[in-house]
Amino acid sequence: MATLRPVALAGSRMLPLGEPWNALVPKGGLRRGSTIVVQAPPGLGGLSLALSLVTEASTKGHWAGVVGVDDPGVVAIAELGIDLRRVLFVPRPRGAWAECAADLLDGVDLLVVRPPSRAAHGAARNLMERVRERGTVLIALCEPGAPWPLPADLSFNITQAEWATSSRLDARYLTVRIGGRGEAARVGEHLVVLPNRKGRAAAR
């Protein structure tokens, strides 16, 4: 799978982020080798947020892997703007999620993982170390009852979600607390739209 990485090897140490995230996080992108944690209660948009972080890099030709998402909802993913031709899905790895994620690291630039339960400390540490070695970006999707066991470089914590409706579901407003290490420790809380009427992420 190493042949899938020509764009990654030629790129900078930062992977691009689209709106609204590029205006909300330090340096406006995702640093290679970093771990990003997206935490949200079930049904509050955690998966949509995690995938929206991949969108801009995908449009620039970078490969992504998605591990542990039973029903990825390819229509919604396409509406976000992700190039499905550059996404590798492993929907049901069950207890082997960490091994499956590690197997994809040589072939992708961004890796979204959703453990089936709380990730073991050792499995999380080993995966994060390999991510740093490979220069991939790891995006771990977790619930408050089963948080990621180690500190992340950047975190997105959805604290509230509310749908705006007319005759249909028009848009979902998410309150997102963004934090992390270094400069990211001072980011704070923001209101974003995900999805808007076009299925995309947008600033409030």
ABEGO torsion letter per residue (X at the ends): XAAAAAAAAABBABBBBBOAAAAABBGGBBBBGBBBBBBBBBGAGAAAAAAAAAAAAAAAGBBBBBBGBABAGAAAAAAAGBBAAABBBBABAEAAAAAAAAAAAAABABBBBBBABBBBAAAAAAAAAAAAAAGBBBBBBBBAABBBABBBABBBBBABBBBBBBABBABBBBBBBBBEBEAAAAAEBBBBBOBBAAGBBBBX
